[in-house]
Amino acid sequence: MHLFTRQAIPMVWDYTEANILEPKAISWLNAIDITAESIETVLSDISTAQNAKQQNAATHEFAQPTYLISTDPPYYDNIGYSDLSDFFYVWLRHGLQEQYPDLLRTVLVPKMEELVAAEARYGGKAAAKEHFETGFRAAFGAFRKGMDPRFPLTVYYAFKQSEDADADNSPKIGDDLFAEEAVTLTTGWETLLAGLVTSGFQITATWPVKASQKWRMVAMGTNALTSYIVLACRPRPEDAPTATRREFAQRLRRELPAAIEILQASNLAPVDLAQAAIGPGIAIFSRYAQVLEQSGKPMRMKTALALVNQALAEVLVEQEGDFDAETRWALAWYADHQFESGDFGKANQLAGSKNTAVNALTQTGIVRSGGGRVKLLAREELAADWDPTHDSRTVVWEITQHLIKRLQAKGEEGAARLYRLLDGRASAARELAYGLFTLCERKGWSQEALAYNSLVLAWNGILAQSQQLPKAEAGEQGRLDL
Ligand SMILES: C[S@@+](CC[C@H](N)C(=O)[O-])C[C@H]1O[C@@H](n2cnc3c(N)ncnc32)[C@H](O)[C@@H]1O
């Protein structure tokens, strides 16, 4: 049953006996219903004759520039669609060869034209890379010629940047966007964006779109992406200016904070933030005909992406400035110790640098200190019945941790009751959750990252439910239920 949950054909260890008589997942009734629904939809939605043609995107020539082009292109070496297609193709061919003799003339699905960097198929890593990138550039070059200038080209994309690419804050200088080292460190994003930019496109807008299902099973892990990105692209003007690395970095610093705020305000999942920031970041990069390194060589896409990541990290650090001193202390302490205990002297020194002291921290209820040691309280150690209306000094750190604790124990409704009691003080918790998520991802603390991600994901639900709570209930009765 779950043969295709991943884009591969694994051996599935399962019982062979599906009960096809019960109206459960696999049953005659469901099969008939689903088929009937599909036919109904097709017949009712399509009133005029439609025409679909299959073409090789890398070699197709558009007759005139009149096309509206929208594409979900292949992801470098991620999925061998033509290999997977064989599974169905042999049966389609069996049944439909007479109707579509041309389309189904080969015994298996044609493989070589596919834009995928498959090492085994093209004779090694370098040849596979060459095949993919040449085809990709040819396809986007043809799109540029074929597209109706009144409309943008739209490209759908989702790819979690690899850890090593994220960590690469010391970009090297290369002479071409597809430089050689990229063979070992190519991310889907890098290849896609380099392809777009070198074919003369400029990104003019980006939207993260929440996917109804987790996007891309292959990318799935504990912290899988939940959205994909739509890039709107237009041909870059012939007279686009050139910028220096410094100018590009300055523009990033100037424009990225507002773009990130919009993304956060729209409740984008923290797990998707790094990916979503690529859009506005590379929109700046692609405005220029070239961004030149100090050596005079054009900046590579890998470098540009590293600079965007760096600028995003800076924006998140700047946001920390909005938090109270205790929260800023907790953030810095957590980055080094998480919920482990540490030396009192160091804790107090750090507290001093944040304009607070360990004593004050203990009073807020976020740390425990004793025997020369200091420790941030883990969520399990926090009081389950915390009532912020009786807490004279609430800080963003404790609000965030308590909201997560309540969410985990009592769901959105429980968190909504707490949110209501916080009376407007909760909103900074979402901002902190973004920062904490990014920190935990970098540290490889996936369980913790998941907790902060889940708070943002639940945010709209918590808000909506808190507004529905009757005033009295949120206060008196709600407190009983804490
Ligand atoms: C990311 S998938 C798009 C999936 C699609 N959005 C869907 O929901 O089915 C990329 C697609 O590009 C196709 N593709 C690969 N090489 C191609 C080529 N040279 N010309 C046209 N399409 C190609 C693959 O077969 C695959 O279906």
The ligand as a MOL file (V3000), in Angstrom:
LIG
                    3D

  0  0  0     0  0            999 V3000
M  V30 BEGIN CTAB
M  V30 COUNTS 27 29 0 0 0
M  V30 BEGIN ATOM
M  V30 1 C 9.4620 18.0610 -9.7980 0
M  V30 2 S 8.7830 17.0920 -11.0590 0 CHG=1
M  V30 3 C 7.2440 17.8540 -11.4020 0
M  V30 4 C 6.1360 17.0930 -10.7840 0
M  V30 5 C 4.7440 17.6580 -11.1010 0
M  V30 6 N 4.5830 18.9730 -10.5330 0
M  V30 7 C 3.6960 16.7180 -10.5420 0
M  V30 8 O 3.0400 17.0440 -9.5640 0
M  V30 9 O 3.5610 15.6420 -11.0870 0 CHG=-1
M  V30 10 C 9.7670 17.4430 -12.4380 0
M  V30 11 C 9.2590 16.8730 -13.7490 0
M  V30 12 O 10.1360 17.2520 -14.8060 0
M  V30 13 C 10.1190 16.1940 -15.7830 0
M  V30 14 N 11.2750 16.3020 -16.7000 0
M  V30 15 C 12.5530 15.8570 -16.4940 0
M  V30 16 N 13.3020 16.1070 -17.5960 0
M  V30 17 C 12.4870 16.7140 -18.5040 0
M  V30 18 C 12.6960 17.2010 -19.8370 0
M  V30 19 N 13.8650 17.1190 -20.4410 0
M  V30 20 N 11.6450 17.7500 -20.4570 0
M  V30 21 C 10.4310 17.8450 -19.8730 0
M  V30 22 N 10.1920 17.4030 -18.6100 0
M  V30 23 C 11.2050 16.8340 -17.9380 0
M  V30 24 C 10.1560 14.9540 -14.9100 0
M  V30 25 O 9.6920 13.8460 -15.6330 0
M  V30 26 C 9.2130 15.3410 -13.7690 0
M  V30 27 O 7.9100 14.9480 -14.0700 0
M  V30 END ATOM
M  V30 BEGIN BOND
M  V30 1 1 1 2
M  V30 2 1 2 3
M  V30 3 1 2 10
M  V30 4 1 3 4
M  V30 5 1 4 5
M  V30 6 1 5 6
M  V30 7 1 5 7
M  V30 8 2 7 8
M  V30 9 1 7 9
M  V30 10 1 10 11
M  V30 11 1 11 12
M  V30 12 1 11 26
M  V30 13 1 12 13
M  V30 14 1 13 14
M  V30 15 1 13 24
M  V30 16 1 14 15
M  V30 17 1 14 23
M  V30 18 2 15 16
M  V30 19 1 16 17
M  V30 20 1 17 18
M  V30 21 2 17 23
M  V30 22 1 18 19
M  V30 23 2 18 20
M  V30 24 1 20 21
M  V30 25 2 21 22
M  V30 26 1 22 23
M  V30 27 1 24 25
M  V30 28 1 24 26
M  V30 29 1 26 27
M  V30 END BOND
M  V30 END CTAB
M  END
